[in-house]
């Protein structure tokens, strides 16, 4: 009985450690594709810029209500996840390509940073 408990404990610990390892995996690059021009792709490999974009997306606030958006301006590939991006001088919105019924608003600071990057 103790042997089964020990094996089960080790198994659960291994799963937990593996899961933590996956979360801390860093991205080597992010691509931002213009949805209006096939030839416009921005590839970002700078660690500081990658962190800025990840933070902008992760800290975006979920918006309530029905999502009725125009075609997205950009598509952002962050590792395994892909987002649509709408951005203007004063506001920015992101949506995962997996859940097109939910939209998230970027912070004012994130909007400024992303606009600087896209210039």
SVG drawing of the C-alpha trace seen along z (x, -y; Angstrom):
<svg xmlns="http://www.w3.org/2000/svg" viewBox="-24 -58 41 60">
<polyline fill="none" stroke="black" stroke-width="0.4" points="0.0,0.0 2.9,-2.4 4.5,-1.5 1.4,-2.6 1.2,-5.8 4.8,-6.6 4.5,-5.8 1.4,-7.9 3.0,-10.8 6.1,-10.7 3.8,-10.6 1.8,-13.6 4.9,-15.5 6.4,-14.8 3.2,-16.1 3.3,-19.2 7.0,-19.9 6.5,-19.3 3.5,-21.7 5.6,-24.4 8.4,-23.9 6.0,-24.4 4.7,-27.7 8.2,-29.3 9.3,-28.4 10.4,-31.5 9.5,-32.5 12.3,-32.9 10.3,-35.0 6.9,-36.6 5.5,-37.3 3.0,-40.1 1.3,-39.8 -0.6,-42.6 -4.0,-41.2 -4.2,-43.8 -0.9,-43.1 0.6,-39.6 4.1,-41.0 4.1,-42.8 5.3,-40.6 7.2,-41.8 9.4,-39.2 10.4,-40.1 13.3,-38.3 14.4,-40.9 13.7,-39.5 12.6,-42.8 10.1,-43.5 8.8,-39.9 8.2,-40.4 6.4,-43.7 4.0,-42.1 3.4,-39.1 2.6,-41.5 0.3,-43.6 -1.7,-40.6 -1.7,-38.9 -2.8,-42.1 -5.5,-43.0 -9.0,-43.4 -11.8,-41.1 -14.8,-43.1 -18.4,-42.1 -21.1,-42.2 -21.4,-40.9 -18.4,-41.0 -19.0,-42.6 -15.7,-43.7 -14.4,-44.7 -11.8,-42.5 -8.6,-42.5 -5.7,-44.6 -3.0,-42.2 -2.4,-38.6 0.1,-38.0 1.7,-34.6 3.0,-34.1 4.4,-30.6 1.5,-28.2 -1.2,-31.0 -2.5,-33.3 -4.3,-36.6 -6.1,-39.1 -5.2,-42.7 -7.1,-45.9 -5.2,-49.1 -5.6,-52.8 -3.8,-55.8 -6.0,-55.6 -7.2,-52.1 -6.2,-48.5 -8.2,-45.2 -7.0,-41.6 -9.0,-38.4 -7.7,-34.8 -8.2,-33.0 -9.7,-30.1 -12.4,-32.2 -13.8,-34.8 -16.7,-35.6 -14.5,-37.4 -12.4,-40.5 -9.8,-42.1 -8.8,-45.8 -5.2,-46.7 -4.1,-49.2 -3.3,-52.8 0.4,-52.1 0.3,-48.9 -1.4,-50.8 1.4,-53.3 4.1,-50.6 2.5,-48.5 1.9,-51.6 5.6,-52.5 6.6,-49.0 4.3,-49.0 5.5,-52.3"/>
</svg>
